[in-house]
Amino acid sequence: MTWLVNFYRCIRRSLLLGIGFVLGGDADYKIRCKSAGFGKLASNRAFTLAEVLITLGIIGIVAAMTLPAISESAKKKEAEARIKKFVSVINQTLMYAENEHGPRADWAISSEMNTSEGAEAFLKTYIQPYVKNHGIKKRVLAGHNMATIRFFDGSQMSIKIGACYDIYFDVNGEKKPNEIGVDIFPFILCKNKGVCNHPSNNVRPMWCMPPGVPYPTHEEMITNCKNEGTQCTMLLEENQYEFPKDYPKKL
C-alpha cells in the first residue's frame, strides 16, 4: 500500500504546484516522482491547510453535481413503488367490494354525481371497508367536488363521481408540490368494460374518448404530459409503472 499512498501524494502535491500554491503553500516544497514504484516524496510532512481546503472543495463540487441526481432517482423509485402498490391494492379492493355488493356495473350512489357527498359515499361504501386508511374528507380539488381517502403509507386517493370515476392518486399526500405528473397521477374507473373506448373496467390511467379515437402514441403522451399532465400516468403504464428515460417532468 506504501506505493499507492506515495503515488496519491505525488499527484495531489503536483496539482498544488500546478496552481501555484495560491492558498499559501511552501514555494520550496518540491516533489520528486521517480519512475520506480512512483518514487518517494521529498518530505513526509502532514497534510497542509491548502491541501485540506482543496480536497474539501473538490468533495463539495462532486457532491453538488451528484446529489440532485441521487435525490431525483430516490424520488422516482419511491413514487414508482407507491403507484404500483396503489394500482394493485385498489383493483383488489374493488374485487372485495364486488363480492359483497355485486357487480360494479350495478353500484349506485344515493347522492348526485359531481358532489363531494357522492364521492364520500362511494369511498365509504366501496373502498374504506377493504383497505387500511386514516379516514375520508370532502374537499374541492382542481375545481371539482371530491372526497379523499388517506392511506397508511402517506399517499392518498381523491375521487370525483361522474359517468366514470375520476381518480387522482397523490403519492405523498398533502405535501407539495401537488402537481399533476409530479406527485399526483390521474386514473379513471368505469363501471362497464368498453366505456371510454377502453376494454377494461379496472382502475387504469385516465383516458376517455369516444369510439374510433385512436389511443395516443408515445410522442403524443409526452406532449400532453409536458403541458396538461393528464397522460403522464399513461407513460408510466406503458413502462410497467416506472418512469421512462424520456419522462418530461422532474420530481
N, C-alpha and C positions, 0 to 999 in steps of 0.2 A: 504493500500500500504506500510505502515511502515515495516511490517514483511517481505515483499518481498525485500525491499531495504536492510534491515538488513541481510537477507539470502544471497543476492548477495555480499554484502561487506564481509560477513563471508567467503564465498567460495573464493572470489578473494584474500583476505588477507591470507587465509590459503595457497593458492597456492604460494604466495610470501614467506611465511615461509618455504614451501617445497623446494624452490630453494635456500634457504639460504640468501635471501636478497643480491644477487650478485650485484645488482645495487645500493647498498648503503642504504638499509632500516634500520630502527631503531631496534637494537638487542633486546631491552626491549619492543618492540611493540607486546604485547600479545593479543590473541583473545580468547574470551570466547563465545562459541556457545552452549547455553543451549537448551535442547530438547523442552521446552515450547516455541512455537512461533519462533523457531530457535534461541532464545536468543538475547541478545543485545551485541553490541561491547563495549569493554572497553573504547573506545575513539571515539568521533565523529569528528575527525580531517578531514580536506580536503584531497583530493587525493594527494599522494606523487608523486614525479617525477618518481620514479621507477614504480609505478602503471600505470601512464600515458604512459610511454615508452613501458611497456609490453603490455598494451591494444592496442596501435598503432601497435606494432609488430604483434600481433595476427590478427588485421584487415588487415594488409598488406599481411600476409600469406594467409588468406582466399581469399582476392581479387586476389592474384596471381594464386590461384588454380581455381577460378571460372570464372574470366574474359575471358580467352581464350575460354572456352566452351560457354559462353554467346555470344562472338563475332562470333564464328563458327555458332551457331544457328541462329543469326541475318543474317549472310551472306546467309545461306541456305534459309531462309524464303524470303529474297529479291530476290534471284535467282529464286526460285520456282514461285513467283508471276510474274516475268518478262517473264519466259519461258511459263507459262500458257497463259499470255496475248498475247505473240507473236504467239503461235500456233493458238489461236482463231482469232486474228486480221488478220494474213496473209492468213488464209484459207477463211475468209470473204472477204478479199481484192481480192482474186482470183475469187470469185463468181462475184464481181462487174466487174472485168475485162472481165469475160466471157459474161456478159450481154451486154457489149459494143463491144467486139472483136470476139465473137463467142466461140465455144468450145475450150478449151486449147489444144486439140489434133491437132487443125489446126493452132495454133500460129506459126508464123515464125519470125525469126530474120535475118535481112539483112546481118549482119556481119558473119564471120566464127565462128565456135564453138571454144571453148578454147581460146578465146581472151578477153581482157578487154573491147574492143569495143562492142563485142557481149553481154557481161554481163551488160554493161552500157545501151545498147539499150533495153534489156529486162526489167531492172528496170525502165527506163524512160517510157516505153510503158505500162507495166502491173502492176506495183507496185506503183510508185511515185504518180500518179494522185489520188489514192484512200486512201492514208494514210498520216497523218501529219509527216513531216520529215524535216531534216536540209540540205538535199541535197545528191548528189551522187558523188563519186570519183572513178576513176580507180586505181587499185593497184595490186601488186603481194603479195599473201598471201599463206604461206606454199608451196611456189614454183610454184603456179598456177596463171594464169592471171585471175583476178576477177574484180568485181566492188562492192562497198559498199554503202549502204544507211543508214544514221544515223537517229534514231527516237528521238522524243522529250523527252523520259524518260531516255536518256543517253545510251540506248542499240543500237546495230547496226546489220545489216544483210549483209553478203558478199555472192556472188553467182558466181559459175563457170558454164558456159554453156557447156553441153555435150549432150549425148543421153538423159540423165536426167539432172536436175539442182542440183548440189551440193550446199548446203546452210550451212553457218557457222554463227550461231547466238551468238553474244558476249553480255553477259548480262550487262557489264559495259563499252562498247565502247573500246576506245584505252587504258584504264587503264590496268595496269599489274594485273595478271601475263600473260595474253594472252595464256593460256594453255588449250588444249582440255580436257574437262571433269571437268575443274575447273571454268573457266568463258566463255569458248567457247564450244558450243554444236552443233554437226553436224546433219543436217537434209537433206532430199532429196525430190525433186519434180519431178514426172514423168508425162508426158502428158497423157498417157493412163493407164487405170487400167490393172493390170496383169503384167505390165513391172517390172522387177527386182524381179519376183517371189512374188509379193505382190498385194492384191486385190484393193488397194486404189490408187487414183491419187491425193490425198491431200498432203500437206506438212506433213511429218512424219519423225521419226528418221532414220538416214542414215543406210540403209542395202540394198544391191543389189546383188542378187545371181541368177544363172540360175535355171530353173525349176528342182525340185527334191531335191534341197538342203534344209534340214530342218531348221526351224527357230531356232536360238540359245537358249539354255537353260539359266536359270538364272545364273548358275555357269559359263557357257561359257562367258556370258556378263560381269561378274565380272572380269574374267581373261583378257578379251580384254580391259576393262576399265582401269585396272591397267597398262597394257603395251602399247597399241596403243591409246586407248581413243575413238575410233570411235563408240563404242557401249555403251558409257556412257549414251547417250540420251535414248537408249532403256531401260536401267534400270529405268530411270525416268518415261518413258511412262507406263511401267507395274505397276507403283505405283502411277498412276494418276498425273504424272509430279511432284512428290515430291521425295526427296532424301530418299531412303530406309535406314534402320538402318545399313545395311552392305555395304553401298556405300564405295568404296575403296579409294577415294581421299578426301583430305581436301581442303576446300575452303579458 
